[in-house]
């Protein structure tokens, strides 16, 4: 049986966040080597779970090498990235000869030394394994470099945002690799980069305007010699040259076909670029809209998007909701100091507590209120349904639940955990239906978890390092010209 290596190094690096990502951040999430990966991920809904399933179906031997994941945060430290690379190379040497590889970068990793971190490690893999087929899966929030494309024979991105098809994408990648090994496919790929950066609030794939772009991509899949195509929405919170959208087409042995179709998708997006500019509303208007209509309403706190690297301790919306006081509200804030004080006081205690805004003042001022401690929890929970990111186990660390006199409930966590699961709330003995308004620190990812509970979502363009308005962020390394930063003429695409 042919032996197929599996490597996943995934991190979404927000270069606007002053806090760096260390090796301890990877160890807190996943830093696994060898067969331990199979034990932990073969039954997961992550694309690595899809790799194992697809290889098994194709009668190929999976050789797990390295899996390293960390919650989106700041740039990866030089020391951490060096250790990841050293570990990957050592494990590749231990694995022995391979007939192919399935690789899963995120596509938006940045290290202190390598701004194109994913391209760097993919190139190393290619140099070490030589001329064997490599199939790569990417998060559609990838900022794709030439080095990433050149290192791999084929690249496939998830097709949904919220990302609920990672497992299926892993299976597709394994199938493509299997059909390449048996000679059915000779994959070649091409990338096109329209001068368009898509606003995060316009990246829900099941809704317009994104839906129209994916319909164009779906039509291409029906054409001769097209194996796959991928829409890269881009990650606007990484200040790198490749930041922005890109389109990748994989053809069966015909580079000209791949290039032509990638360019056609890029031209379509360029001509419709105005539809992909930020169209969100500010805090005051959002609070007014939330006061009317079906409940619970979910306010999406885009400036403190934990899944995009936000600190998770923003307080702008909780201040606004407490002041408006039109119904009970719920918000989750990462604040280990506040958790400690609540725990020291004990359940039932009433105390004056300063919550949030420990990282900076950009995401709001401290929420200082007299609160009652109503619960203390371990902060661990498991999500069994398919949700954004494919993960099942979560750990918020020691967690406190407090309430104000006006009925605002705050879940205080020790660790940053993105709102990818409603069990972040229910595991704390809280019924989300008891509230008029729920704040989720995200943009699109929370939709998969909250849709069955919240009849309405309002995207709020709060200030912060994950602001949906890219014009509020100071870029140095991005490509130029690039919409919406520059006006574009037909000569630009």
CORZIVEN-V133645 format. One record per residue. N is the residue number from 1. RES is the residue in three letters. PSI is psi as a letter, one per 40 degrees, with the letter a starting at -180 (none if undefined). OMEGA is omega in whole degrees, -180 to 180 (NA if undefined). Layout:
{{N | RES | PSI | OMEGA} {N | RES | PSI | OMEGA}}
This chain:
{{1 | UNK | h | 179} {2 | UNK | i | -175} {3 | UNK | h | -175} {4 | UNK | h | 178} {5 | UNK | i | 178} {6 | UNK | h | 177} {7 | UNK | h | 175} {8 | UNK | h | 171} {9 | UNK | h | -170} {10 | UNK | h | 173} {11 | UNK | h | 175} {12 | UNK | h | -170} {13 | UNK | h | 177} {14 | UNK | h | -176} {15 | UNK | e | 179} {16 | UNK | e | 179} {17 | UNK | h | -178} {18 | UNK | d | -179} {19 | UNK | h | 179} {20 | UNK | i | 175} {21 | UNK | h | -177} {22 | UNK | i | 178} {23 | UNK | d | 177} {24 | UNK | d | 177} {25 | UNK | d | 176} {26 | UNK | d | -180} {27 | UNK | d | 179} {28 | UNK | d | -179} {29 | UNK | c | 177} {30 | UNK | h | 173} {31 | UNK | g | -168} {32 | UNK | i | -179} {33 | UNK | i | 171} {34 | UNK | a | -172} {35 | UNK | e | 176} {36 | UNK | d | 179} {37 | UNK | d | 179} {38 | UNK | d | -179} {39 | UNK | d | -174} {40 | UNK | d | -168} {41 | UNK | e | -175} {42 | UNK | d | 179} {43 | UNK | e | -177} {44 | UNK | i | 175} {45 | UNK | e | 174} {46 | UNK | i | 179} {47 | UNK | d | 176} {48 | UNK | d | 172} {49 | UNK | d | 175} {50 | UNK | d | 176} {51 | UNK | d | -178} {52 | UNK | d | -179} {53 | UNK | d | -177} {54 | UNK | d | 178} {55 | UNK | d | 178} {56 | UNK | d | 179} {57 | UNK | d | -178} {58 | UNK | e | 180} {59 | UNK | f | 176} {60 | UNK | i | -178} {61 | UNK | h | 177} {62 | UNK | h | 178} {63 | UNK | g | -178} {64 | UNK | h | -174} {65 | UNK | d | -179} {66 | UNK | h | 171} {67 | UNK | h | -179} {68 | UNK | h | -179} {69 | UNK | i | 174} {70 | UNK | i | 177} {71 | UNK | h | 179} {72 | UNK | h | -178} {73 | UNK | a | -177} {74 | UNK | a | -178} {75 | UNK | i | 179} {76 | UNK | h | -180} {77 | UNK | i | 178} {78 | UNK | d | -179} {79 | UNK | d | -179} {80 | UNK | d | -178} {81 | UNK | d | 177} {82 | UNK | d | 180} {83 | UNK | d | 177} {84 | UNK | d | -178} {85 | UNK | d | 179} {86 | UNK | d | 179} {87 | UNK | d | 180} {88 | UNK | d | -178} {89 | UNK | d | 178} {90 | UNK | d | -178} {91 | UNK | d | 175} {92 | UNK | d | 178} {93 | UNK | d | 180} {94 | UNK | d | -175} {95 | UNK | d | -178} {96 | UNK | a | -177} {97 | UNK | h | -180} {98 | UNK | i | 178} {99 | UNK | e | 179} {100 | UNK | i | 178} {101 | UNK | i | 166} {102 | UNK | h | -176} {103 | UNK | i | -176} {104 | UNK | g | 167} {105 | UNK | i | 170} {106 | UNK | d | -178} {107 | UNK | e | 179} {108 | UNK | f | 179} {109 | UNK | h | 177} {110 | UNK | h | 174} {111 | UNK | i | -178} {112 | UNK | d | -178} {113 | UNK | d | -175} {114 | UNK | h | 179} {115 | UNK | d | 173} {116 | UNK | g | -173} {117 | UNK | d | -180} {118 | UNK | d | 177} {119 | UNK | d | -180} {120 | UNK | d | -176} {121 | UNK | d | 176} {122 | UNK | d | 178} {123 | UNK | d | 177} {124 | UNK | d | 179} {125 | UNK | d | 180} {126 | UNK | d | -179} {127 | UNK | d | -176} {128 | UNK | d | -175} {129 | UNK | e | 177} {130 | UNK | a | -170} {131 | UNK | g | 170} {132 | UNK | i | -177} {133 | UNK | h | 176} {134 | UNK | h | 176} {135 | UNK | h | -172} {136 | UNK | h | 169} {137 | UNK | i | -179} {138 | UNK | i | 166} {139 | UNK | h | 179} {140 | UNK | e | 173} {141 | UNK | e | 178} {142 | UNK | i | 167} {143 | UNK | h | -163} {144 | UNK | h | 179} {145 | UNK | i | 175} {146 | UNK | d | -178} {147 | UNK | d | 177} {148 | UNK | d | -179} {149 | UNK | d | -177} {150 | UNK | d | -177} {151 | UNK | e | -172} {152 | UNK | i | 177} {153 | UNK | d | -179} {154 | UNK | i | 180} {155 | UNK | h | -179} {156 | UNK | h | 177} {157 | UNK | i | 171} {158 | UNK | i | -176} {159 | UNK | e | -178} {160 | UNK | i | 170} {161 | UNK | h | 9} {162 | UNK | i | -175} {163 | UNK | g | 179} {164 | UNK | e | -179} {165 | UNK | f | -180} {166 | UNK | d | -180} {167 | UNK | d | -180} {168 | UNK | d | 177} {169 | UNK | d | 176} {170 | UNK | d | 178} {171 | UNK | d | 179} {172 | UNK | d | 180} {173 | UNK | d | 179} {174 | UNK | d | 179} {175 | UNK | d | 179} {176 | UNK | d | 179} {177 | UNK | d | -180} {178 | UNK | d | -179} {179 | UNK | d | 173} {180 | UNK | d | -179} {181 | UNK | d | -180} {182 | UNK | e | 174} {183 | UNK | e | 180} {184 | UNK | d | -180} {185 | UNK | i | 166} {186 | UNK | g | -170} {187 | UNK | h | 168} {188 | UNK | i | -175} {189 | UNK | i | 178} {190 | UNK | i | 179} {191 | UNK | i | 173} {192 | UNK | h | -178} {193 | UNK | g | 175} {194 | UNK | i | -179} {195 | UNK | f | -174} {196 | UNK | h | 170} {197 | UNK | h | -175} {198 | UNK | h | 179} {199 | UNK | i | -176} {200 | UNK | d | -179} {201 | UNK | e | 180} {202 | UNK | f | -172} {203 | UNK | e | 174} {204 | UNK | h | -169} {205 | UNK | d | -179} {206 | UNK | e | -178} {207 | UNK | i | 175} {208 | UNK | i | 8} {209 | UNK | e | -176} {210 | UNK | d | -177} {211 | UNK | d | -179} {212 | UNK | d | 179} {213 | UNK | d | 180} {214 | UNK | d | 175} {215 | UNK | d | 175} {216 | UNK | d | 180} {217 | UNK | d | 179} {218 | UNK | d | 179} {219 | UNK | d | -179} {220 | UNK | d | -178} {221 | UNK | e | 180} {222 | UNK | e | -175} {223 | UNK | i | -179} {224 | UNK | i | 174} {225 | UNK | e | 176} {226 | UNK | h | 178} {227 | UNK | d | 180} {228 | UNK | i | 169} {229 | UNK | i | -175} {230 | UNK | h | 175} {231 | UNK | h | 176} {232 | UNK | h | -178} {233 | UNK | d | 178} {234 | UNK | i | 178} {235 | UNK | h | -172} {236 | UNK | e | -177} {237 | UNK | e | 173} {238 | UNK | h | -179} {239 | UNK | g | 179} {240 | UNK | i | -176} {241 | UNK | d | -174} {242 | UNK | e | -176} {243 | UNK | h | 179} {244 | UNK | a | -175} {245 | UNK | i | 172} {246 | UNK | i | 180} {247 | UNK | h | -179} {248 | UNK | h | 176} {249 | UNK | h | 176} {250 | UNK | h | 179} {251 | UNK | i | 180} {252 | UNK | g | 173} {253 | UNK | e | -176} {254 | UNK | g | -178} {255 | UNK | d | -180} {256 | UNK | d | 177} {257 | UNK | d | -180} {258 | UNK | d | -179} {259 | UNK | d | -178} {260 | UNK | d | -177} {261 | UNK | d | 176} {262 | UNK | d | 179} {263 | UNK | d | 179} {264 | UNK | d | 176} {265 | UNK | d | 180} {266 | UNK | d | 179} {267 | UNK | d | 179} {268 | UNK | d | -180} {269 | UNK | d | 179} {270 | UNK | d | -178} {271 | UNK | d | 180} {272 | UNK | e | -171} {273 | UNK | d | -177} {274 | UNK | d | 180} {275 | UNK | e | -173} {276 | UNK | e | 176} {277 | UNK | i | -178} {278 | UNK | h | 179} {279 | UNK | f | -176} {280 | UNK | i | -176} {281 | UNK | i | -179} {282 | UNK | i | -174} {283 | UNK | d | -176} {284 | UNK | d | 180} {285 | UNK | d | 179} {286 | UNK | d | 179} {287 | UNK | d | 178} {288 | UNK | d | 179} {289 | UNK | d | -178} {290 | UNK | d | -177} {291 | UNK | e | -178} {292 | UNK | i | 174} {293 | UNK | a | -176} {294 | UNK | i | 179} {295 | UNK | i | -3} {296 | UNK | i | 176} {297 | UNK | h | -179} {298 | UNK | h | 174} {299 | UNK | h | -179} {300 | UNK | h | -175} {301 | UNK | g | -170} {302 | UNK | d | -180} {303 | UNK | e | 178} {304 | UNK | f | -178} {305 | UNK | h | -177} {306 | UNK | d | 179} {307 | UNK | e | 176} {308 | UNK | e | 178} {309 | UNK | e | 179} {310 | UNK | i | -176} {311 | UNK | e | 178} {312 | UNK | e | -180} {313 | UNK | f | 178} {314 | UNK | i | -174} {315 | UNK | e | -174} {316 | UNK | d | -177} {317 | UNK | d | 179} {318 | UNK | d | 174} {319 | UNK | d | -177} {320 | UNK | d | -180} {321 | UNK | d | 179} {322 | UNK | d | 179} {323 | UNK | d | -179} {324 | UNK | d | 175} {325 | UNK | f | 175} {326 | UNK | e | 179} {327 | UNK | i | -179} {328 | UNK | h | -179} {329 | UNK | i | -177} {330 | UNK | h | 178} {331 | UNK | i | 177} {332 | UNK | h | -178} {333 | UNK | h | 175} {334 | UNK | h | -178} {335 | UNK | g | -177} {336 | UNK | d | 179} {337 | UNK | d | 179} {338 | UNK | d | 177} {339 | UNK | d | -179} {340 | UNK | d | -180} {341 | UNK | d | 178} {342 | UNK | d | -180} {343 | UNK | d | 179} {344 | UNK | d | 180} {345 | UNK | d | 177} {346 | UNK | i | 179} {347 | UNK | h | -178} {348 | UNK | e | -178} {349 | UNK | i | 174} {350 | UNK | h | -178} {351 | UNK | i | 173} {352 | UNK | h | -171} {353 | UNK | h | 174} {354 | UNK | h | -174} {355 | UNK | h | 174} {356 | UNK | a | 178} {357 | UNK | f | 177} {358 | UNK | d | -178} {359 | UNK | d | -178} {360 | UNK | i | 177} {361 | UNK | e | -180} {362 | UNK | d | -176} {363 | UNK | e | 177} {364 | UNK | i | 177} {365 | UNK | i | -180} {366 | UNK | i | 177} {367 | UNK | g | -175} {368 | UNK | h | -176} {369 | UNK | i | 167} {370 | UNK | h | -174} {371 | UNK | i | 171} {372 | UNK | h | 176} {373 | UNK | h | -176} {374 | UNK | e | 180} {375 | UNK | i | 172} {376 | UNK | h | -174} {377 | UNK | i | 178} {378 | UNK | d | 176} {379 | UNK | e | 179} {380 | UNK | h | 176} {381 | UNK | i | -178} {382 | UNK | h | 177} {383 | UNK | h | -177} {384 | UNK | d | -180} {385 | UNK | i | 179} {386 | UNK | h | -180} {387 | UNK | i | 180} {388 | UNK | h | 176} {389 | UNK | e | 176} {390 | UNK | e | -177} {391 | UNK | i | -178} {392 | UNK | d | -177} {393 | UNK | h | -178} {394 | UNK | i | 178} {395 | UNK | h | 178} {396 | UNK | e | -173} {397 | UNK | a | 176} {398 | UNK | h | -171} {399 | UNK | h | 179} {400 | UNK | i | 174} {401 | UNK | h | -179} {402 | UNK | i | 178} {403 | UNK | i | 176} {404 | UNK | i | 179} {405 | UNK | d | -178} {406 | UNK | e | 174} {407 | UNK | e | 175} {408 | UNK | h | 178} {409 | UNK | h | 179} {410 | UNK | h | 171} {411 | UNK | h | -179} {412 | UNK | h | -176} {413 | UNK | i | 176} {414 | UNK | d | 180} {415 | UNK | i | 173} {416 | UNK | h | 176} {417 | UNK | h | -180} {418 | UNK | i | -176} {419 | UNK | g | -178} {420 | UNK | e | -177} {421 | UNK | h | 176} {422 | UNK | e | 179} {423 | UNK | e | 170} {424 | UNK | d | 179} {425 | UNK | d | -173} {426 | UNK | d | 178} {427 | UNK | e | 178} {428 | UNK | f | 179} {429 | UNK | f | 180} {430 | UNK | h | 176} {431 | UNK | h | -178} {432 | UNK | d | -180} {433 | UNK | e | 177} {434 | UNK | e | -171} {435 | UNK | i | 174} {436 | UNK | d | -174} {437 | UNK | h | 176} {438 | UNK | h | 177} {439 | UNK | h | 175} {440 | UNK | h | -176} {441 | UNK | g | -179} {442 | UNK | a | -178} {443 | UNK | c | -179} {444 | UNK | d | -177} {445 | UNK | d | -178} {446 | UNK | e | -176} {447 | UNK | d | -178} {448 | UNK | d | -177} {449 | UNK | d | -170} {450 | UNK | e | -172} {451 | UNK | d | -179} {452 | UNK | e | -177} {453 | UNK | d | -175} {454 | UNK | h | 179} {455 | UNK | e | -178} {456 | UNK | i | 173} {457 | UNK | h | 176} {458 | UNK | h | 178} {459 | UNK | h | -174} {460 | UNK | h | -178} {461 | UNK | g | 176} {462 | UNK | i | 176} {463 | UNK | i | 179} {464 | UNK | i | -176} {465 | UNK | e | 175} {466 | UNK | f | 178} {467 | UNK | h | 177} {468 | UNK | d | 179} {469 | UNK | g | -177} {470 | UNK | d | -179} {471 | UNK | e | 178} {472 | UNK | e | -178} {473 | UNK | i | -176} {474 | UNK | h | -180} {475 | UNK | i | 177} {476 | UNK | d | -169} {477 | UNK | e | -174} {478 | UNK | i | 177} {479 | UNK | i | 179} {480 | UNK | i | -3} {481 | UNK | i | -180} {482 | UNK | h | 175} {483 | UNK | h | 13} {484 | UNK | e | -176} {485 | UNK | d | 180} {486 | UNK | i | 171} {487 | UNK | h | -178} {488 | UNK | i | 172} {489 | UNK | i | -179} {490 | UNK | d | -179} {491 | UNK | e | -176} {492 | UNK | e | -179} {493 | UNK | none | NA}}
